[in-house]
Amino acid sequence: MSGAITDQERAERHARIERATASVRLEGLEPTDAAKSIFERYVSGELTIEQMGAIRALDAREFGPVHVSRD
């Protein structure tokens, strides 16, 4: 992603990941360390949501079924 994201965008991204992770945990699942690393890159602004999804799609079994909405 080119350019830095604002603190507000970072907070919104963090909240999206937290909601998605909580939902998955309610199903008895836990994101892998690799998935968590990808989520951190998204929150920091290094990845867009599209890029994050593309990376996760390469090996969905490893990265788990976490879906992050744009809400």
C-alpha positions in Angstrom: 0.0 0.0 0.0 1.4 3.4 -0.9 1.4 6.1 1.8 0.7 5.9 5.5 -2.7 5.3 7.0 -4.1 7.6 9.7 -4.4 6.6 13.3 -8.1 6.5 12.9 -7.9 4.0 9.9 -5.4 1.9 11.9 -7.9 1.8 14.8 -10.7 0.8 12.5 -8.6 -1.9 10.9 -7.7 -3.2 14.3 -11.3 -3.3 15.4 -12.3 -5.2 12.2 -9.6 -7.8 12.9 -10.7 -8.1 16.6 -14.3 -8.6 15.6 -13.4 -11.2 13.0 -11.1 -13.1 15.3 -13.7 -13.1 18.1 -16.2 -14.6 15.7 -13.8 -17.4 14.7 -13.0 -18.1 18.3 -16.7 -18.5 19.1 -16.6 -21.3 16.6 -13.7 -22.9 18.5 -11.0 -22.0 16.0 -7.8 -19.9 16.5 -5.9 -18.0 13.7 -2.4 -19.3 13.2 0.7 -17.3 13.9 1.1 -16.8 10.1 -2.5 -15.4 9.9 -1.9 -13.1 12.8 1.2 -11.8 11.1 -0.8 -11.0 7.9 -3.5 -9.3 10.1 -0.8 -7.2 11.7 0.5 -6.1 8.3 -3.1 -5.1 7.3 -3.6 -3.1 10.5 -0.3 -1.3 10.1 -1.2 -0.3 6.6 1.3 -2.5 4.8 -1.5 -4.4 3.1 -4.9 -3.5 1.7 -7.8 -5.7 2.5 -7.7 -7.1 -1.0 -4.0 -8.0 -0.6 -4.6 -9.6 2.7 -7.4 -11.7 1.2 -5.3 -12.7 -1.7 -2.4 -13.9 0.6 -4.8 -15.8 2.8 -6.5 -17.4 -0.2 -3.1 -19.0 -1.2 -3.5 -21.5 1.7 -6.8 -21.1 3.4 -6.2 -24.2 5.5 -3.1 -22.6 7.1 -4.5 -19.1 7.5 -8.0 -20.1 8.8 -11.5 -19.0 7.9 -11.3 -15.4 9.2 -13.3 -13.0 7.0 -12.8 -9.3 7.6 -15.7 -7.1 6.4 -15.3 -3.5 5.4 -17.9 -2.1 7.8 
